[in-house]
Every structure is written in C-alpha cells, then in structure tokens.
Amino acid sequence: MAVSKSPHTVGALAKVLGVAQSTASFHLAQLLRAGLINVLEEGTEHIVTGNFTEIRIRLVPKNGENRAKSIETSSSGY
C-alpha cells in the first residue's frame, strides 16, 4: 500500500488493509511512537496522517544515500 497524503480514519485503513480494526490500531500505535504518523482525535474517530518530514529524514540519511530501495526490497514479504 502506498503512503497517502490524505487523512484516513483507523477504520478505513483497516478495511483497505483487510485487517481487524484492533490489529490496525496496534500497528498504528507503533508508527505513532516512532513519529512516522500523526493522529488527530475527532469525537470517537482517530484521523491518521503521515509525518512526511520524519519519513523523509529516515529514508535519506545525512550522507545523502537514499535507503528507500533497500527498505522496499527488505519488506518484500508484505
């Protein structure tokens, strides 16, 4: 699944990924702790957006070498 710049609810993400909402919430909590997503609470819904600044920082290390290609190949099991 490509990263989207559009905000999504946890329920919508779970549906797209074909997993239970509790499973999506568990994994999103890990991404939130890592600083890779932002979550806005609107009533009972949690709206998720990517933290693209942090994602870019992690994909492009200080030496300028782009690690995105190695990350894509190492996660080919998904």
Residue pairs with C-beta under 8 A, 6 or more apart in sequence:
1 16
1 17
3 50
3 52
3 55
4 50
5 49
5 50
5 52
6 49
7 40
7 47
7 48
7 49
8 16
8 47
8 48
8 49
9 45
9 46
9 47
9 48
10 21
10 24
10 25
10 28
10 45
10 46
10 48
11 21
11 45
13 24
13 28
13 48
14 20
14 21
14 23
14 24
14 25
17 24
25 46
28 37
28 39
28 48
31 37
32 38
32 39
35 51
35 54
36 50
36 51
36 54
36 55
36 58
37 48
37 49
37 50
37 51
38 48
38 49
38 50
38 51
39 46
39 47
39 48
39 49
40 46
40 47
40 49
41 47
58 67
59 66
59 67
59 68
59 71
60 66
60 67
61 67
